[in-house]
Amino acid sequence: AQLVESGGGLVQPGGFLRLSCASSGFPFSSHGMSWHRQAPGNERELVERISSAGGSTNYADSVKGRFTISRDNAKNTVYLQMNSLKPEDTAVYYCRVVRQGLGYWGQGTQVTVSS
């Protein structure tokens, strides 16, 4: 499985970004996907997860109501729409898939929220 994140960058507080995770090497439509993030000095945390059927689950209270996960099975891509960004959202964002008991990560994309 290969995962490639994109869409990160520098944004001002209150701004928005949409992250993408392009997937290949496995049957994307039959796998749940998740977004995680890791800020400097912190452990990696699970942010949102989406099932193969498209049902989403929020795991990080700090982003509830601001972040939305979605997927496009035709494009083998999972997205993370991030609105009302805050400086504390600054982190490297990763997507992940668990395939046959093994977890696969992308290389990550840096999101920096700063004025």
N, CA, C and O atoms as a Tinker XYZ file with bonds, in Angstrom:
   460  protein
     1  N      0.854000   -1.189000    0.000000    73     2
     2  CA     0.000000    0.000000    0.000000    64     1     3
     3  C      0.890000    1.240000    0.000000    63     2     4     5
     4  O      1.900000    1.306000    0.701000    81     3
     5  N      0.485000    2.219000   -0.807000    73     3     6
     6  CA     1.200000    3.498000   -0.842000    64     5     7
     7  C      0.215000    4.636000   -0.618000    63     6     8     9
     8  O     -0.877000    4.663000   -1.184000    81     7
     9  N      0.634000    5.574000    0.226000    73     7    10
    10  CA    -0.186000    6.719000    0.566000    64     9    11
    11  C      0.637000    7.978000    0.379000    63    10    12    13
    12  O      1.771000    8.056000    0.854000    81    11
    13  N      0.079000    8.968000   -0.308000    73    11    14
    14  CA     0.793000   10.218000   -0.545000    64    13    15
    15  C     -0.112000   11.381000   -0.167000    63    14    16    17
    16  O     -1.133000   11.630000   -0.808000    81    15
    17  N      0.285000   12.093000    0.897000    73    15    18
    18  CA    -0.479000   13.236000    1.352000    64    17    19
    19  C     -0.045000   14.497000    0.624000    63    18    20    21
    20  O      1.101000   14.617000    0.191000    81    19
    21  N     -0.969000   15.431000    0.495000    73    19    22
    22  CA    -0.678000   16.726000   -0.089000    64    21    23
    23  C     -1.684000   17.740000    0.428000    63    22    24    25
    24  O     -2.681000   17.380000    1.054000    81    23
    25  N     -1.410000   19.016000    0.159000    73    23    26
    26  CA    -2.355000   20.064000    0.516000    64    25    27
    27  C     -1.990000   20.878000    1.738000    63    26    28    29
    28  O     -2.678000   21.847000    2.062000    81    27
    29  N     -0.928000   20.507000    2.418000    73    27    30
    30  CA    -0.517000   21.269000    3.585000    64    29    31
    31  C      0.099000   22.599000    3.192000    63    30    32    33
    32  O      0.308000   22.880000    2.012000    81    31
    33  N      0.385000   23.415000    4.199000    73    31    34
    34  CA     1.009000   24.704000    3.945000    64    33    35
    35  C      0.860000   25.632000    5.119000    63    34    36    37
    36  O      0.488000   25.224000    6.219000    81    35
    37  N      1.155000   26.885000    4.867000    73    35    38
    38  CA     1.044000   27.937000    5.883000    64    37    39
    39  C     -0.272000   28.673000    5.691000    63    38    40    41
    40  O     -0.591000   29.119000    4.588000    81    39
    41  N     -1.032000   28.796000    6.768000    73    39    42
    42  CA    -2.334000   29.459000    6.695000    64    41    43
    43  C     -2.515000   30.299000    7.952000    63    42    44    45
    44  O     -1.998000   29.966000    9.018000    81    43
    45  N     -3.248000   31.378000    7.812000    73    43    46
    46  CA    -3.497000   32.245000    8.967000    64    45    47
    47  C     -4.593000   31.655000    9.850000    63    46    48    49
    48  O     -5.437000   30.900000    9.368000    81    47
    49  N     -4.585000   31.989000   11.120000    73    47    50
    50  CA    -5.678000   31.541000   11.992000    64    49    51
    51  C     -7.035000   31.940000   11.416000    63    50    52    53
    52  O     -7.218000   33.048000   10.913000    81    51
    53  N     -7.974000   31.009000   11.505000    73    51    54
    54  CA    -9.294000   31.221000   10.927000    64    53    55
    55  C     -9.412000   30.771000    9.493000    63    54    56    57
    56  O    -10.511000   30.739000    8.939000    81    55
    57  N     -8.302000   30.423000    8.885000    73    55    58
    58  CA    -8.300000   29.989000    7.500000    64    57    59
    59  C     -8.665000   28.525000    7.348000    63    58    60    61
    60  O     -9.067000   27.859000    8.302000    81    59
    61  N     -8.516000   28.040000    6.117000    73    59    62
    62  CA    -8.887000   26.650000    5.852000    64    61    63
    63  C     -7.895000   26.019000    4.892000    63    62    64    65
    64  O     -7.200000   26.702000    4.140000    81    63
    65  N     -7.851000   24.707000    4.942000    73    63    66
    66  CA    -7.063000   23.888000    4.026000    64    65    67
    67  C     -7.819000   22.598000    3.768000    63    66    68    69
    68  O     -8.623000   22.159000    4.589000    81    67
    69  N     -7.552000   22.000000    2.623000    73    67    70
    70  CA    -8.054000   20.657000    2.358000    64    69    71
    71  C     -6.866000   19.756000    2.045000    63    70    72    73
    72  O     -6.146000   19.960000    1.068000    81    71
    73  N     -6.684000   18.777000    2.880000    73    71    74
    74  CA    -5.622000   17.799000    2.666000    64    73    75
    75  C     -6.156000   16.640000    1.827000    63    74    76    77
    76  O     -7.328000   16.275000    1.914000    81    75
    77  N     -5.274000   16.079000    1.020000    73    75    78
    78  CA    -5.609000   14.909000    0.206000    64    77    79
    79  C     -4.629000   13.798000    0.497000    63    78    80    81
    80  O     -3.468000   14.043000    0.825000    81    79
    81  N     -5.102000   12.588000    0.374000    73    79    82
    82  CA    -4.251000   11.405000    0.525000    64    81    83
    83  C     -4.571000   10.473000   -0.637000    63    82    84    85
    84  O     -5.606000    9.806000   -0.651000    81    83
    85  N     -3.667000   10.438000   -1.609000    73    83    86
    86  CA    -3.827000    9.577000   -2.767000    64    85    87
    87  C     -3.287000    8.190000   -2.446000    63    86    88    89
    88  O     -2.163000    8.047000   -1.966000    81    87
    89  N     -4.092000    7.179000   -2.714000    73    87    90
    90  CA    -3.767000    5.816000   -2.297000    64    89    91
    91  C     -3.607000    4.893000   -3.499000    63    90    92    93
    92  O     -4.260000    5.079000   -4.526000    81    91
    93  N     -2.749000    3.913000   -3.368000    73    91    94
    94  CA    -2.556000    2.928000   -4.423000    64    93    95
    95  C     -2.019000    1.636000   -3.815000    63    94    96    97
    96  O     -1.536000    1.614000   -2.683000    81    95
    97  N     -2.114000    0.568000   -4.591000    73    95    98
    98  CA    -1.536000   -0.698000   -4.164000    64    97    99
    99  C     -2.433000   -1.578000   -3.317000    63    98   100   101
   100  O     -1.999000   -2.615000   -2.815000    81    99
   101  N     -3.683000   -1.170000   -3.157000    73    99   102
   102  CA    -4.635000   -1.978000   -2.407000    64   101   103
   103  C     -6.041000   -1.559000   -2.831000    63   102   104   105
   104  O     -6.225000   -0.478000   -3.391000    81   103
   105  N     -7.036000   -2.414000   -2.567000    73   103   106
   106  CA    -8.412000   -2.081000   -2.959000    64   105   107
   107  C     -8.997000   -1.004000   -2.051000    63   106   108   109
   108  O     -9.578000   -1.292000   -1.005000    81   107
   109  N     -8.828000    0.231000   -2.475000    73   107   110
   110  CA    -9.148000    1.394000   -1.642000    64   109   111
   111  C    -10.586000    1.362000   -1.131000    63   110   112   113
   112  O    -10.826000    1.619000    0.048000    81   111
   113  N    -11.529000    1.053000   -1.992000    73   111   114
   114  CA   -12.936000    1.176000   -1.635000    64   113   115
   115  C    -13.367000    0.214000   -0.529000    63   114   116   117
   116  O    -14.434000    0.397000    0.057000    81   115
   117  N    -12.572000   -0.789000   -0.237000    73   115   118
   118  CA   -12.946000   -1.765000    0.783000    64   117   119
   119  C    -12.203000   -1.561000    2.098000    63   118   120   121
   120  O    -12.250000   -2.416000    2.983000    81   119
   121  N    -11.517000   -0.426000    2.225000    73   119   122
   122  CA   -10.737000   -0.163000    3.441000    64   121   123
   123  C    -11.130000    1.149000    4.090000    63   122   124   125
   124  O    -11.331000    2.162000    3.419000    81   123
   125  N    -11.236000    1.107000    5.420000    73   123   126
   126  CA   -11.348000    2.342000    6.157000    64   125   127
   127  C    -10.030000    3.095000    6.119000    63   126   128   129
   128  O     -8.959000    2.504000    5.983000    81   127
   129  N    -10.131000    4.413000    6.241000    73   127   130
   130  CA    -8.957000    5.273000    6.205000    64   129   131
   131  C     -9.000000    6.224000    7.393000    63   130   132   133
   132  O    -10.069000    6.506000    7.935000    81   131
   133  N     -7.843000    6.712000    7.789000    73   131   134
   134  CA    -7.823000    7.634000    8.918000    64   133   135
   135  C     -6.785000    8.731000    8.708000    63   134   136   137
   136  O     -5.803000    8.563000    7.984000    81   135
   137  N     -7.037000    9.850000    9.362000    73   135   138
   138  CA    -6.089000   10.963000    9.407000    64   137   139
   139  C     -5.586000   11.095000   10.846000    63   138   140   141
   140  O     -6.344000   10.996000   11.810000    81   139
   141  N     -4.281000   11.321000   10.946000    73   139   142
   142  CA    -3.617000   11.509000   12.219000    64   141   143
   143  C     -2.757000   12.761000   12.124000    63   142   144   145
   144  O     -2.470000   13.247000   11.030000    81   143
   145  N     -2.350000   13.275000   13.271000    73   143   146
   146  CA    -1.428000   14.397000   13.246000    64   145   147
   147  C     -0.455000   14.295000   14.405000    63   146   148   149
   148  O     -0.729000   13.672000   15.432000    81   147
   149  N      0.698000   14.934000   14.202000    73   147   150
   150  CA     1.731000   14.938000   15.232000    64   149   151
   151  C      2.361000   16.315000   15.289000    63   150   152   153
   152  O      2.996000   16.769000   14.337000    81   151
   153  N      2.174000   16.966000   16.422000    73   151   154
   154  CA     2.791000   18.263000   16.659000    64   153   155
   155  C      4.146000   18.051000   17.329000    63   154   156   157
   156  O      4.364000   17.018000   17.962000    81   155
   157  N      5.052000   19.007000   17.200000    73   155   158
   158  CA     6.375000   18.858000   17.808000    64   157   159
   159  C      6.278000   18.578000   19.300000    63   158   160   161
   160  O      5.589000   19.284000   20.037000    81   159
   161  N      6.976000   17.544000   19.730000    73   159   162
   162  CA     6.992000   17.197000   21.144000    64   161   163
   163  C      5.795000   16.403000   21.616000    63   162   164   165
   164  O      5.712000   16.032000   22.787000    81   163
   165  N      4.863000   16.138000   20.709000    73   163   166
   166  CA     3.644000   15.408000   21.076000    64   165   167
   167  C      3.600000   14.043000   20.394000    63   166   168   169
   168  O      4.284000   13.803000   19.399000    81   167
   169  N      2.791000   13.172000   20.945000    73   167   170
   170  CA     2.567000   11.891000   20.297000    64   169   171
   171  C      1.608000   12.075000   19.121000    63   170   172   173
   172  O      0.837000   13.033000   19.061000    81   171
   173  N      1.683000   11.132000   18.197000    73   171   174
   174  CA     0.781000   11.167000   17.061000    64   173   175
   175  C     -0.638000   10.848000   17.557000    63   174   176   177
   176  O     -0.836000    9.908000   18.328000    81   175
   177  N     -1.597000   11.623000   17.116000    73   175   178
   178  CA    -2.965000   11.399000   17.563000    64   177   179
   179  C     -3.897000   11.161000   16.379000    63   178   180   181
   180  O     -3.717000   11.714000   15.294000    81   179
   181  N     -4.891000   10.325000   16.626000    73   179   182
   182  CA    -5.920000   10.046000   15.639000    64   181   183
   183  C     -6.907000   11.211000   15.615000    63   182   184   185
   184  O     -7.411000   11.636000   16.654000    81   183
   185  N     -7.173000   11.718000   14.415000    73   183   186
   186  CA    -8.058000   12.877000   14.275000    64   185   187
   187  C     -9.448000   12.456000   13.808000    63   186   188   189
   188  O    -10.448000   12.726000   14.472000    81   187
   189  N     -9.494000   11.793000   12.660000    73   187   190
   190  CA   -10.769000   11.381000   12.089000    64   189   191
   191  C    -10.562000   10.052000   11.365000    63   190   192   193
   192  O     -9.470000    9.742000   10.889000    81   191
   193  N    -11.625000    9.294000   11.299000    73   191   194
   194  CA   -11.590000    8.038000   10.564000    64   193   195
   195  C    -12.847000    7.942000    9.706000    63   194   196   197
   196  O    -13.910000    8.436000   10.080000    81   195
   197  N    -12.708000    7.299000    8.551000    73   195   198
   198  CA   -13.851000    7.069000    7.679000    64   197   199
   199  C    -13.874000    5.595000    7.297000    63   198   200   201
   200  O    -12.847000    5.013000    6.948000    81   199
   201  N    -15.045000    5.011000    7.367000    73   199   202
   202  CA   -15.179000    3.595000    7.034000    64   201   203
   203  C    -15.189000    3.407000    5.528000    63   202   204   205
   204  O    -15.256000    4.371000    4.765000    81   203
   205  N    -15.120000    2.153000    5.114000    73   203   206
   206  CA   -15.163000    1.869000    3.681000    64   205   207
   207  C    -16.495000    2.318000    3.075000    63   206   208   209
   208  O    -16.562000    2.654000    1.893000    81   207
   209  N    -17.538000    2.321000    3.881000    73   207   210
   210  CA   -18.856000    2.733000    3.389000    64   209   211
   211  C    -19.053000    4.243000    3.433000    63   210   212   213
   212  O    -20.068000    4.752000    2.956000    81   211
   213  N    -18.089000    4.961000    4.003000    73   211   214
   214  CA   -18.174000    6.414000    4.015000    64   213   215
   215  C    -18.648000    7.026000    5.319000    63   214   216   217
   216  O    -18.782000    8.246000    5.417000    81   215
   217  N    -18.904000    6.201000    6.320000    73   215   218
   218  CA   -19.288000    6.737000    7.605000    64   217   219
   219  C    -18.078000    7.290000    8.340000    63   218   220   221
   220  O    -17.042000    6.629000    8.409000    81   219
   221  N    -18.193000    8.481000    8.884000    73   219   222
   222  CA   -17.042000    9.118000    9.516000    64   221   223
   223  C    -17.173000    9.133000   11.030000    63   222   224   225
   224  O    -18.273000    9.163000   11.580000    81   223
   225  N    -16.028000    9.110000   11.683000    73   223   226
   226  CA   -15.968000    9.163000   13.137000    64   225   227
   227  C    -14.905000   10.160000   13.556000    63   226   228   229
   228  O    -13.770000   10.108000   13.082000    81   227
   229  N    -15.271000   11.056000   14.434000    73   227   230
   230  CA   -14.327000   12.031000   14.969000    64   229   231
   231  C    -13.727000   11.500000   16.258000    63   230   232   233
   232  O    -14.448000   10.997000   17.120000    81   231
   233  N    -12.421000   11.608000   16.395000    73   231   234
   234  CA   -11.734000   11.117000   17.579000    64   233   235
   235  C    -11.084000   12.228000   18.394000    63   234   236   237
   236  O    -10.828000   12.059000   19.586000    81   235
   237  N    -10.819000   13.350000   17.760000    73   235   238
   238  CA   -10.152000   14.443000   18.468000    64   237   239
   239  C    -11.180000   15.522000   18.786000    63   238   240   241
   240  O    -11.682000   16.188000   17.881000    81   239
   241  N    -11.491000   15.696000   20.058000    73   239   242
   242  CA   -12.481000   16.699000   20.449000    64   241   243
   243  C    -12.085000   18.099000   20.000000    63   242   244   245
   244  O    -12.944000   18.940000   19.734000    81   243
   245  N    -10.798000   18.341000   19.917000    73   243   246
   246  CA   -10.317000   19.682000   19.594000    64   245   247
   247  C    -10.657000   20.113000   18.171000    63   246   248   249
   248  O    -10.608000   21.302000   17.856000    81   247
   249  N    -11.001000   19.153000   17.308000    73   247   250
   250  CA   -11.319000   19.517000   15.919000    64   249   251
   251  C    -12.783000   19.307000   15.594000    63   250   252   253
   252  O    -13.210000   19.563000   14.468000    81   251
   253  N    -13.551000   18.850000   16.550000    73   251   254
   254  CA   -14.962000   18.559000   16.295000    64   253   255
   255  C    -15.690000   19.797000   15.786000    63   254   256   257
   256  O    -15.581000   20.880000   16.361000    81   255
   257  N    -16.431000   19.617000   14.704000    73   255   258
   258  CA   -17.165000   20.731000   14.116000    64   257   259
   259  C    -16.348000   21.577000   13.169000    63   258   260   261
   260  O    -16.892000   22.435000   12.475000    81   259
   261  N    -15.039000   21.346000   13.132000    73   259   262
   262  CA   -14.174000   22.145000   12.239000    64   261   263
   263  C    -13.567000   21.297000   11.125000    63   262   264   265
   264  O    -13.367000   21.786000   10.013000    81   263
   265  N    -13.274000   20.039000   11.413000    73   263   266
   266  CA   -12.638000   19.152000   10.431000    64   265   267
   267  C    -13.651000   18.125000    9.939000    63   266   268   269
   268  O    -14.495000   17.652000   10.700000    81   267
   269  N    -13.555000   17.791000    8.660000    73   267   270
   270  CA   -14.439000   16.786000    8.067000    64   269   271
   271  C    -13.634000   15.869000    7.169000    63   270   272   273
   272  O    -12.900000   16.323000    6.291000    81   271
   273  N    -13.779000   14.580000    7.397000    73   271   274
   274  CA   -13.132000   13.592000    6.545000    64   273   275
   275  C    -14.120000   13.125000    5.485000    63   274   276   277
   276  O    -15.318000   13.009000    5.743000    81   275
   277  N    -13.604000   12.859000    4.290000    73   275   278
   278  CA   -14.446000   12.335000    3.219000    64   277   279
   279  C    -13.576000   11.501000    2.297000    63   278   280   281
   280  O    -12.350000   11.501000    2.414000    81   279
   281  N    -14.211000   10.800000    1.392000    73   279   282
   282  CA   -13.461000    9.958000    0.464000    64   281   283
   283  C    -14.127000    9.960000   -0.900000    63   282   284   285
   284  O    -15.337000   10.146000   -1.032000    81   283
   285  N    -13.289000    9.744000   -1.916000    73   283   286
   286  CA   -13.744000    9.579000   -3.289000    64   285   287
   287  C    -13.165000    8.265000   -3.786000    63   286   288   289
   288  O    -11.990000    8.186000   -4.143000    81   287
   289  N    -13.989000    7.253000   -3.806000    73   287   290
   290  CA   -13.488000    5.927000   -4.184000    64   289   291
   291  C    -13.078000    5.859000   -5.653000    63   290   292   293
   292  O    -12.223000    5.054000   -6.021000    81   291
   293  N    -13.675000    6.691000   -6.486000    73   291   294
   294  CA   -13.300000    6.710000   -7.905000    64   293   295
   295  C    -11.882000    7.242000   -8.101000    63   294   296   297
   296  O    -11.212000    6.916000   -9.081000    81   295
   297  N    -11.440000    8.064000   -7.155000    73   295   298
   298  CA   -10.103000    8.655000   -7.252000    64   297   299
   299  C     -9.128000    8.037000   -6.255000    63   298   300   301
   300  O     -7.977000    8.466000   -6.166000    81   299
   301  N     -9.579000    7.036000   -5.508000    73   299   302
   302  CA    -8.719000    6.405000   -4.494000    64   301   303
   303  C     -8.093000    7.446000   -3.566000    63   302   304   305
   304  O     -6.905000    7.382000   -3.252000    81   303
   305  N     -8.897000    8.383000   -3.143000    73   303   306
   306  CA    -8.384000    9.507000   -2.362000    64   305   307
   307  C     -9.277000    9.773000   -1.155000    63   306   308   309
   308  O    -10.503000    9.714000   -1.237000    81   307
   309  N     -8.630000   10.064000   -0.044000    73   307   310
   310  CA    -9.342000   10.491000    1.157000    64   309   311
   311  C     -8.926000   11.930000    1.447000    63   310   312   313
   312  O     -7.781000   12.320000    1.219000    81   311
   313  N     -9.870000   12.703000    1.948000    73   311   314
   314  CA    -9.648000   14.126000    2.172000    64   313   315
   315  C     -9.855000   14.476000    3.642000    63   314   316   317
   316  O    -10.540000   13.772000    4.384000    81   315
   317  N     -9.243000   15.580000    4.033000    73   315   318
   318  CA    -9.523000   16.168000    5.336000    64   317   319
   319  C     -9.727000   17.663000    5.119000    63   318   320   321
   320  O     -8.778000   18.407000    4.870000    81   319
   321  N    -10.978000   18.084000    5.219000    73   319   322
   322  CA   -11.298000   19.496000    5.123000    64   321   323
   323  C    -11.138000   20.113000    6.500000    63   322   324   325
   324  O    -11.760000   19.671000    7.466000    81   323
   325  N    -10.308000   21.126000    6.584000    73   323   326
   326  CA   -10.005000   21.752000    7.870000    64   325   327
   327  C    -10.407000   23.216000    7.804000    63   326   328   329
   328  O     -9.835000   23.987000    7.035000    81   327
   329  N    -11.381000   23.596000    8.601000    73   327   330
   330  CA   -11.878000   24.971000    8.648000    64   329   331
   331  C    -11.567000   25.606000    9.995000    63   330   332   333
   332  O    -11.248000   24.916000   10.964000    81   331
   333  N    -11.662000   26.912000   10.041000    73   331   334
   334  CA   -11.441000   27.664000   11.286000    64   333   335
   335  C    -10.163000   27.208000   11.977000    63   334   336   337
   336  O    -10.159000   26.899000   13.169000    81   335
   337  N     -9.109000   27.173000   11.229000    73   335   338
   338  CA    -7.852000   26.646000   11.755000    64   337   339
   339  C     -7.296000   27.509000   12.873000    63   338   340   341
   340  O     -7.430000   28.732000   12.872000    81   339
   341  N     -6.667000   26.836000   13.826000    73   339   342
   342  CA    -6.088000   27.480000   14.998000    64   341   343
   343  C     -4.597000   27.185000   15.062000    63   342   344   345
   344  O     -4.151000   26.184000   14.502000    81   343
   345  N     -3.823000   28.022000   15.722000    73   343   346
   346  CA    -2.384000   27.740000   15.843000    64   345   347
   347  C     -2.103000   26.350000   16.429000    63   346   348   349
   348  O     -1.103000   25.724000   16.079000    81   347
   349  N     -2.953000   25.879000   17.293000    73   347   350
   350  CA    -2.729000   24.555000   17.895000    64   349   351
   351  C     -3.009000   23.402000   16.929000    63   350   352   353
   352  O     -2.778000   22.241000   17.268000    81   351
   353  N     -3.503000   23.714000   15.734000    73   351   354
   354  CA    -3.648000   22.681000   14.703000    64   353   355
   355  C     -2.347000   22.453000   13.943000    63   354   356   357
   356  O     -2.255000   21.547000   13.114000    81   355
   357  N     -1.346000   23.275000   14.227000    73   355   358
   358  CA    -0.056000   23.108000   13.576000    64   357   359
   359  C      0.524000   21.730000   13.888000    63   358   360   361
   360  O      0.672000   21.351000   15.050000    81   359
   361  N      0.845000   20.997000   12.839000    73   359   362
   362  CA     1.328000   19.621000   12.997000    64   361   363
   363  C      1.655000   19.058000   11.615000    63   362   364   365
   364  O      1.339000   19.659000   10.587000    81   363
   365  N      2.287000   17.905000   11.620000    73   363   366
   366  CA     2.390000   17.104000   10.407000    64   365   367
   367  C      1.182000   16.169000   10.385000    63   366   368   369
   368  O      0.899000   15.474000   11.361000    81   367
   369  N      0.492000   16.167000    9.276000    73   367   370
   370  CA    -0.721000   15.366000    9.129000    64   369   371
   371  C     -0.426000   14.145000    8.251000    63   370   372   373
   372  O      0.183000   14.249000    7.186000    81   371
   373  N     -0.878000   12.993000    8.736000    73   371   374
   374  CA    -0.630000   11.726000    8.061000    64   373   375
   375  C     -1.946000   11.007000    7.798000    63   374   376   377
   376  O     -2.885000   11.111000    8.588000    81   375
   377  N     -2.014000   10.285000    6.695000    73   375   378
   378  CA    -3.112000    9.349000    6.521000    64   377   379
   379  C     -2.583000    7.940000    6.747000    63   378   380   381
   380  O     -1.385000    7.674000    6.647000    81   379
   381  N     -3.513000    7.052000    7.052000    73   379   382
   382  CA    -3.143000    5.686000    7.401000    64   381   383
   383  C     -4.213000    4.716000    6.928000    63   382   384   385
   384  O     -5.405000    5.024000    6.895000    81   383
   385  N     -3.737000    3.527000    6.563000    73   383   386
   386  CA    -4.637000    2.421000    6.252000    64   385   387
   387  C     -4.094000    1.178000    6.938000    63   386   388   389
   388  O     -2.881000    0.994000    7.034000    81   387
   389  N     -4.975000    0.342000    7.404000    73   387   390
   390  CA    -4.586000   -0.958000    7.938000    64   389   391
   391  C     -4.980000   -1.997000    6.904000    63   390   392   393
   392  O     -6.154000   -2.141000    6.563000    81   391
   393  N     -4.012000   -2.698000    6.424000    73   391   394
   394  CA    -4.209000   -3.659000    5.342000    64   393   395
   395  C     -3.626000   -4.996000    5.795000    63   394   396   397
   396  O     -2.430000   -5.102000    6.064000    81   395
   397  N     -4.461000   -5.986000    5.874000    73   395   398
   398  CA    -4.046000   -7.340000    6.269000    64   397   399
   399  C     -3.238000   -7.310000    7.568000    63   398   400   401
   400  O     -2.204000   -7.966000    7.696000    81   399
   401  N     -3.736000   -6.538000    8.515000    73   399   402
   402  CA    -3.126000   -6.480000    9.834000    64   401   403
   403  C     -1.933000   -5.567000    9.965000    63   402   404   405
   404  O     -1.386000   -5.416000   11.058000    81   403
   405  N     -1.517000   -4.953000    8.866000    73   403   406
   406  CA    -0.361000   -4.052000    8.906000    64   405   407
   407  C     -0.827000   -2.618000    8.662000    63   406   408   409
   408  O     -1.673000   -2.361000    7.806000    81   407
   409  N     -0.262000   -1.698000    9.426000    73   407   410
   410  CA    -0.577000   -0.291000    9.241000    64   409   411
   411  C      0.400000    0.366000    8.284000    63   410   412   413
   412  O      1.610000    0.159000    8.377000    81   411
   413  N     -0.128000    1.156000    7.371000    73   411   414
   414  CA     0.698000    1.869000    6.407000    64   413   415
   415  C      0.465000    3.367000    6.572000    63   414   416   417
   416  O     -0.668000    3.820000    6.737000    81   415
   417  N      1.550000    4.121000    6.525000    73   415   418
   418  CA     1.505000    5.566000    6.680000    64   417   419
   419  C      2.030000    6.245000    5.419000    63   418   420   421
   420  O      2.876000    5.707000    4.705000    81   419
   421  N      1.507000    7.436000    5.169000    73   419   422
   422  CA     2.119000    8.275000    4.173000    64   421   423
   423  C      3.304000    9.021000    4.774000    63   422   424   425
   424  O      3.660000    8.813000    5.934000    81   423
   425  N      3.908000    9.888000    3.974000    73   423   426
   426  CA     5.078000   10.628000    4.437000    64   425   427
   427  C      4.707000   11.852000    5.253000    63   426   428   429
   428  O      5.555000   12.445000    5.920000    81   427
   429  N      3.439000   12.226000    5.199000    73   427   430
   430  CA     2.970000   13.370000    5.960000    64   429   431
   431  C      3.016000   14.669000    5.173000    63   430   432   433
   432  O      3.778000   14.818000    4.217000    81   431
   433  N      2.181000   15.602000    5.602000    73   431   434
   434  CA     2.180000   16.943000    5.020000    64   433   435
   435  C      2.102000   17.957000    6.166000    63   434   436   437
   436  O      1.289000   17.816000    7.080000    81   435
   437  N      2.947000   18.965000    6.104000    73   435   438
   438  CA     3.053000   19.939000    7.184000    64   437   439
   439  C      1.940000   20.984000    7.069000    63   438   440   441
   440  O      1.716000   21.561000    6.005000    81   439
   441  N      1.266000   21.205000    8.167000    73   439   442
   442  CA     0.283000   22.287000    8.282000    64   441   443
   443  C      0.774000   23.241000    9.362000    63   442   444   445
   444  O      1.014000   22.839000   10.501000    81   443
   445  N      0.920000   24.497000    8.994000    73   443   446
   446  CA     1.342000   25.519000    9.945000    64   445   447
   447  C      0.306000   26.625000    9.971000    63   446   448   449
   448  O      0.000000   27.233000    8.946000    81   447
   449  N     -0.229000   26.878000   11.155000    73   447   450
   450  CA    -1.238000   27.932000   11.326000    64   449   451
   451  C     -0.600000   29.056000   12.124000    63   450   452   453
   452  O     -0.313000   28.913000   13.313000    81   451
   453  N     -0.386000   30.164000   11.454000    73   451   454
   454  CA     0.311000   31.268000   12.093000    64   453   455
   455  C      0.005000   32.572000   11.371000    63   454   456   457
   456  O     -0.216000   32.593000   10.160000    81   455
   457  N     -0.005000   33.645000   12.126000    73   455   458
   458  CA    -0.184000   34.964000   11.515000    64   457   459
   459  C      1.164000   35.605000   11.218000    63   458   460
   460  O      1.216000   36.721000   10.701000    81   459
